[in-house]
């Protein structure tokens, strides 16, 4: 790893990694610094998990109210993403 960088991008989320890729394409010695998980807040905690849970809720509602489609019986959700850490 180089001892110095031309560009240091703070945050490896959707904007950060694109900025780092572009800087590297332009010939800059580039580093990405991420405090938490790669992918940033959107991928790991906010946008993507929220959309996944919302879609799960839609599916749950469709199945729970699916008698007209021939779906009967009890429906429950047991999915680790729905459990708050």
VOLOKE-83246 format. One record per residue (C-alpha): x, y, z; residue number from 1. Coordinates in steps of 0.02 Angstrom, whole numbers, always signed. Layout:
// residues N
ATOM X Y Z NUM
...
// end
This chain:
// residues 85
ATOM +0 +0 +0 1
ATOM +68 +173 -41 2
ATOM +124 +279 +106 3
ATOM +26 +427 +40 4
ATOM -129 +450 -65 5
ATOM -189 +580 -188 6
ATOM -371 +550 -138 7
ATOM -445 +480 +22 8
ATOM -631 +447 +14 9
ATOM -721 +445 +181 10
ATOM -863 +319 +175 11
ATOM -881 +165 +67 12
ATOM -1065 +186 +27 13
ATOM -1143 +209 -145 14
ATOM -1065 +380 -171 15
ATOM -898 +343 -91 16
ATOM -850 +189 -187 17
ATOM -902 +268 -354 18
ATOM -795 +420 -313 19
ATOM -648 +308 -269 20
ATOM -665 +207 -429 21
ATOM -669 +366 -533 22
ATOM -518 +440 -444 23
ATOM -421 +280 -475 24
ATOM -474 +280 -659 25
ATOM -402 +456 -670 26
ATOM -235 +389 -605 27
ATOM -248 +447 -426 28
ATOM -180 +343 -282 29
ATOM -345 +316 -192 30
ATOM -399 +248 -23 31
ATOM -573 +220 +48 32
ATOM -596 +237 +235 33
ATOM -751 +156 +310 34
ATOM -786 +156 +496 35
ATOM -910 +13 +489 36
ATOM -959 -117 +360 37
ATOM -912 -95 +178 38
ATOM -1060 -32 +79 39
ATOM -1104 +105 +200 40
ATOM -1262 +146 +294 41
ATOM -1382 +127 +147 42
ATOM -1331 -51 +107 43
ATOM -1313 -115 +285 44
ATOM -1439 -20 +392 45
ATOM -1554 +97 +298 46
ATOM -1614 +91 +118 47
ATOM -1590 -90 +69 48
ATOM -1644 -174 +233 49
ATOM -1794 -57 +246 50
ATOM -1851 -97 +70 51
ATOM -1827 -282 +104 52
ATOM -1934 -275 +261 53
ATOM -2068 -173 +171 54
ATOM -2075 -302 +31 55
ATOM -2085 -442 +160 56
ATOM -2233 -352 +240 57
ATOM -2320 -340 +71 58
ATOM -2293 -525 +39 59
ATOM -2352 -569 +214 60
ATOM -2511 -469 +188 61
ATOM -2543 -549 +17 62
ATOM -2522 -725 +88 63
ATOM -2621 -687 +247 64
ATOM -2765 -621 +141 65
ATOM -2743 -749 +2 66
ATOM -2899 -855 +30 67
ATOM -2969 -803 -140 68
ATOM -2812 -876 -217 69
ATOM -2830 -1037 -119 70
ATOM -2700 -996 +13 71
ATOM -2760 -1051 +185 72
ATOM -2685 -1082 +355 73
ATOM -2585 -985 +481 74
ATOM -2448 -870 +419 75
ATOM -2300 -810 +522 76
ATOM -2134 -726 +490 77
ATOM -1972 -794 +564 78
ATOM -1834 -706 +472 79
ATOM -1672 -645 +555 80
ATOM -1677 -477 +463 81
ATOM -1838 -435 +554 82
ATOM -1757 -455 +723 83
ATOM -1677 -295 +785 84
ATOM -1500 -326 +850 85
// end
